[in-house]
Amino acid sequence: MAIRRAGSCVLALVCTLTACTSGGGEPRPTSSERLPTASTGHSPGALQQRPAEPGAPGIGDPYYPEAGNGGYDALDYDVSVRYDPDSGVLHGDTTLTARATKPLSRFSLDLRGMTVESVHVDGARARFDREDAHELVITPARAKAGNQRFRVRVQYHGTPGRTTSGLGNNGWHRTPSGGAFAMGEPPSASFWYPSNDHPRDKATFRLTARAPEGWTAVSIGREERSATRDGWTTSRWVESEPVAGYLTTVAIDRFDVTRRTLGDGTPVLNAFAPGSEDLRQDARRTGEVVRFLESRFGDYPATTTGGIYLGADTGYALETQGRPTYDADASLSTIVHELAHQWYGNEVSVSSWADICLNECLASYAQWLWLEGKEDVDLDARYRDTITATTPEFWAPPLYDMGAGNEFRGVYDKGILAMHALRRQLGEKAFWTVLRSWPGEHPEGNASWPEFERFVERTSGQHLDGFFTAWFHRSGLPDEQYLYPGTLSN
């Protein structure tokens, strides 16, 4: 995630007007057109080793069985959008490059709402159907062999929507100034472009965004070019490192954009929407925050930094990759949290949503580390005082395998205490080795909480079953030996 404040510490060629609105000259079948069923014989240049099968409609997350999709690995998204704030209508043209993980007769993409105009697979018209709330089921003219790369182009339009789940309102949001932005967790990407919308399938991302002159579109990745013609401004953004869908975004508003670089050349781009003026002073400390976190966690892992400051009240911020998105109530502590996610949550992403403590417990503890390093706060004293002030309800949520819909309970407050207790259990040397080494164990990849536990035991040389059970797997106050471990005295 994100940091939520409810309760506790919370496009790649430039898109032309034709491409975004008329399909670039390719014929557009509708879902009612009858196209040939996919062949289960030979794919071009590859021999099918077994009969082609449909890809699964879910990626295998036990909490959200229909999230994401199986049968292929997403490699790159080339997304072009045109958005008119007056009408609220988005026109999209997305090309996904993917690799089949088995012989594939058909497969699904996640797309919520929107009207699909056409689908092409490797340049040929493909049959498509809509199933359930978010499945775009695609049957290519020819099946894909296992390990075969293929490209899927989807053209679509509509008024993007949102839903309430996870952090709160997820998906497409409108701003008080008339703009719009995409943000949310667990689902987010599928509200505005077709995707494999689960963090287990990360891919590089390119966005070409068009907005009326006077409006600015901002996204993640490096800003490549911007030009205004015939009343529309086009901008292009490229994220060259794999990114989870919920960590992508586009925001369209009357932004004031500032640009600079860190000492190592990392671009710093801050975009301020109307209503976010009070956040400029804290935003200017982004470089300082990055340097501090590097001193604790190692080299900054993202290609960019900065932030998108919305001036809107969403109730949470989100660690969109390399350029977090902040609502009107953000603070310096929020910036610390979201930038810490670039190591924990973005560089190493969850395998399943049950593993969310890998993101939130560590990023939340970064806020305490900032207080310790920058404001000389005694964290042992703060830890003891916090425990004294807790109620039984505070200790109720387990921090791992907490159940679908409960992912964001406990991880921001109890999670901080759990990480401080782990620090005292391991000792300073082992603890800092863990925090600095963990992102390098799964660079640009995914991991589970049990993998983290095994890594900590291996790195520290300690057997920690009791500790991890007491703090992360169970409800209730941990036993005294785990509540006040190591050099932390009662």
N, C-alpha and C positions, 0 to 999 in steps of 0.2 A: 504493500500500500504506500503510502499515504500516512498522513497524521490526521486523525479525526479528533475534533474538539468536543464531542458529546460526552461529557463526563470527565475524561482524564486526558493526560498528555497525548494529545493527538498532534514531388512528386518527381531512362527517364527522360524522356524528351519533353521539352516544354509543351504543355497542353495547348493545342490550338482550339479556337472556338468550335471548329468542325469536330475535333476529336471528342470534346466534352458534351456536345449536344446532338451530333448527327451520326456518330459512330465511325467517323473517319472514312466513310465510303464503303465499309463492309456491309453485306446484307445482314439484316437483323431478324432472326426467327423469333416468334413468340413461343411461349410455353405450349401453346396448342398446336404448333407445327409438328408434323410427324416426321422425324428424322430416322435414319437407319439405326437399328440397335447395334451397339458396339460389337465388333467382331471379337471372337475369342480365339482366333487363329494367330497368325504371325503379326507382330507389331513391326513397324518399319525398322529394319536393321537388327532385329533381336528375335530370338526364338523363345516362345512361351514355354517355360519349364512345367507349368501346370495350368489348368484352366483359370481364366481371369475371374475375379470375384469382386463384388462391391466393396468399397471401403466402408469401414464402420462409421456410424453417425456420431460417435463420441470417441474421444482420445483415450479414455480409460481412467478418468478421475473418479474415484468412488463417491465423492461428494456431489459432483455434477456430471452424471453419466452422459448427458447429451452435449456437454461442452467440448469444443474442438471436434476433430474428425480423425479417422484412421485411414491407412492405406497409402499415405504419401507424406513426404517431408517438405514443408514449405522452405524455399531457399531465398526468395526475393519478392518483394511487393513493389510494383511501380504504379502508384496511385495518382490519378489526376482528378481534381474536383473543381467545379465552378459553383460558387455559392452567392446567392442574392439575398442580403439581409432583409430587404423589403418583403419579398415573397416567402422567405424561409425555405425555399426549394434548393436542393443540392443536386447537381448533375455529376455523375461519377463515371470514370473509365479506368478500371483497375486490371492490371496484368500480373498474375501470379506465376512465377517460375517455381516448379516443384519437381520432386523425384519420387517416382512410385516405389514404395517399399515392398510391394508384391504385385503380381499380375492383376491389373485393375480394370474392371469392366465399367464401373461408374464410381463416383466419389462425391463428397459433399463439401461445400463451403458454408461458413456461418455468415448469414446476412439477415438482419432484423428489419422488417418492414421494407420500404423501397420497392419500386417497380422495376423489374429486370427487363431490359429491352432486347438484349442479345447475349449469347455466350458463344465463344469460339475457343476451340482447343487446337493448338498448333495450326492456327489459321483456318481450320474447317469448322463450319457450323456444328454446334452440339445441341442436343436435346436437353432441356432442363425442366425441372418441376420444383415447386415449393412444398415443403413438408413441415409440419409443426410450426413453431413460432419463429424459427431462425435457420432452418435447413434449406440450402439451395443445392438440390441434387442434380448432378451433371452427368450425362451419358455421352461420352465422346463417340465420334463416328467409328473409331477403331480403338480397341482396348490398348492399354499401356502395359508394356512388359515390366517385370520387376527390375528395379534400378534404372528405369528409363526416365530421362528428364522430359518434361513437357511444359507448355505454357498455356495458361487459361486467361482469356480476356473476357471481362464482364462489363457491360455497359448498362447503366441504371440511372434512375432519378427518383426523387421523392422528398418528402419532409421527414428528416431523421427524427427518431423518437428516443425515449429513454425508459428506464424501469427503476423500481426501487428494490435494491438488494445490496448485500455486502456493506459498503461504506455508507450507502444512502441512495441518492439519485445518481444513476449510472447511465452514460450514453451521451446524448446530444443536449446541450444546455444553451439557453438564450441569456444574454447579459442585459443589465439595465440600460446600457447605452445602445442596444439594438443589435449587438454582435452575437456570436455564437462560438461554442467550443465543444470539443469531445473530451470527456473525462469519465473514468469510473473503474471500479474493481469489485468483483471479478470480471464481468463482461465490459467491453468498451469498444474495441475496434469494429466489431460486427454491426454496430449501429450506423457506421458511415462508410465502410468498405468491406467487400467480401473477403473473408480470411479464415485461417484456422485459429480460432480465437481462444487459445489456451496457452499459458506461458511455457508449456513443455515443448512447443514447436516455435522456436525463435527463427527469425529471418531478417536479412537486410531490408532496408526500407527507403523508398524514394517517393517524394511527394511534389507534384506540381499543382499549385493552388491559384485559382483566379477569383478575384473579388472586385466589385466596382471601385473605380478610382476614388480615393479618399479613405478606403478601407485597406487594412493590411492583414495578410495571412501569415501566421507564425507557426512553426512546427519544430520537431526535434531534428538533430543532425546539423551538418554544416550548411549555411546559407550560400547557395551558389550564384544566383542571379535574381534580379528583379527588374521588370520593365513594365511601362504603362503604354497601352495602345488602344485606340477606339473606345476609351472609357473604361477599360478593364486593366487591372494591375495583376501581373503574373509573377509569382515567386517560386523558387525551386529549392528543395531541401533534400539532403542526402545523408542518411545514417548508414555508414559502411560496416558497422558491427551488428551482429544479430541482436534482435530486440523482440521482446514479447509484445503481443498485440495491445495489451492494456497500457503499455508504456509508450505507445505512439499517440499523437494528437494532431489536431489542427485547431487553431484559434483565429477567428476573424473579428477584428475590432478596429477602433480608431487608435491604434497603438502609437505610443512614442517609444522608439527603439533606440537603445544605446548599445554601442559596440566597442570592445577593447579586447586585449589578449592577456593571458597570464604570462609569467616569465618564460615558460617553456613553449609558448606559442599557442596554447589552447584557446580557442575563441570563447569570449564571454559575451553573450547577447542577452540583454534584459529588455523585455517588452512590457510597457506599462499601459494598461487600459484606463479609460476614465474611471475615477473612483479609487485608484490604487496609489495615489500620490504619497500617502503616508508611509508606504513601504519602500520608497526610494533609498532612504538612509540605510536601512538594513540590507537592501539589495547590493549596495556599494561594498558591503563586507563579504561578498561571495568569494573572492579570491582568498581572503583571510581564512574563511571557513574551510575551503579546499586545502589550503596549506596545513591547517591544524589537523584535519582528518587524515591527511597523508602522513603526518607524524605518528599517528596511531595505527593506521591500517595499511600503509604502503602507498605506492604510486597511484594517483587518480586514474581509474580505469576507463573513463568515458572519453569520447572524442571532442566534446564541447561542455561548456557549463553556462551558468546564467539562470534565467527564470522567465516564466510567463506569468505576469501579475494581472489577474483578471478584474479586480474591482467588483467581483460578484460574491454573493454569500452562498457557498455550496456546503459549508459545514466540514470540509476537509480539503487538504492539499494532496497532490499526487506526484510521485517521483518519476514523471515522464522522462525518458532516457536522455541524460545529459543536459536537460533543461526542464527542471520541475515546474509544475503548474500550481500556483498559489491563489487562494481566495482572499477576500478582503480582510479576514481576521488573522492572516499569517503574521508571524513574528520572526525574530532572529532564531529562536529555538526551532521553529518550523523549518527554516532554511537549513539548519544543522541536520535535522532529522532527514529531510528529503535528499540532501546531498550524501549523507551516509548510506542511503539506499543504493547509490551508484555502485558501491562495493557489495552490499548485502541486499539482494532483491533484483538488481539489474544485471550486474556481472555474473552473479550466481543466482538463478531464479528457482522458484519452487518446482518440484516435480508434480505435486498435487497441492490443492489448497489446504489440506491438513497440515502442511509444512510451513504455514505462514509465519510462525515464530522465527524462522530463519531470516525473514525480512524485518518484521516489526520489533521483535525483542532486541535485536542487535542495533537497529537504527534508533530505537527509543533510548537505549543505553548510551548512544553517542551524545544525546542531549545532556546526560549526567557528566560524561567525560568533558564536554565543553565547560560546564560549570566548574568542574575540578581544575581544568587546565587554564581557564581564562578568568575565573572569579574566585579561585582558591577555596571553593566549597569543600568541606570535609565530607566525603561521600559515605564513610562509615557512620558518622553521626546522622547524616541525612537518611541513611538506610534504617538505622534503629528508630529514628523518629517516625518514619513512614510506617514501619511495622506497628508501632504503638498506636497509631491513629487509624489503623485498618479495622474493618468489620468482617464478620464471617463471609458476607457476600463478596468481599474483595478476593477471597481465596477460592471461591467456587469454581471458576472456569479453569479447566486444564489448558496448558499451553501447547500441547500437541494432541492431534486427533480429537479436537473439541466438538466435532459434529458440524454438518452442513448448516450454514446460516449463523454459526457462532464463531467464525474465524477471527473476528475483530474484537472479541471479548477477552479482556485480560492481558493481551499482548503489549499494550501500551503502558500499563502500570505494574501489574504483577510481573510482566516480562522484564521490566527494568530491575526489579529486586532479584529476580532469578539470575540475571546476568551478573549482578554485583556479587551475589552469593557464589556463583561459578568462579568469578575472579578470585575470591578469597579461598575457595576450595583448591584451585589449581596453583595459586601463588602467582606473583607478578610475571616472572619469566615465561612460564608455560602459557599463561593467559594471553600475553601479548603475542607470543608465537602463534597461538591459535588464530587470533584475530587478523594478523598480518598474512598468515599462510592460507587460510580457508579460501579466499577468492581465487588463489592460484591453483587450488585443487580442482576447480571446475570452471576454468576461464570461458566466458561467454556461453556457459552451459546451465545445467540444472542439477539440483540435488534434493535429497529428502532429509527430514529431521533425523531419522535413525542413522543416516550416513554421517551427519554432523556429530552425533554422539560418539560413533566409532572413531571418527577423526580426532575428537578431543581426547578420548582415552589413549589412542595410539600416540598422539603428540605429547601428552603429559606423562604417560607411563602409569596412570592411575586407573583403578577399577571403580567406575562411577555409577553402577547400576542403581544403587540406593539413592544417590543424589538426584540422578535424572528422573527416577520414578517419583520421588517426593515433590520435586519442583515442576516437572513438565508433563507427567502422565497422570497425576492424581489431582483431585480436588482437595481443598482443605489446607490448613496451615502445616508446613513441613515440620518434621520432628526437630527437636532442639539441635541435634548434631548437624543437620543440614541447614537450619535456619541461621546458625551462627558458626560457620565453618572456618577452618584455617586460623588466620590471625584476627578474625573478627570476633571480638569478645562481647559477651552479653552485658 
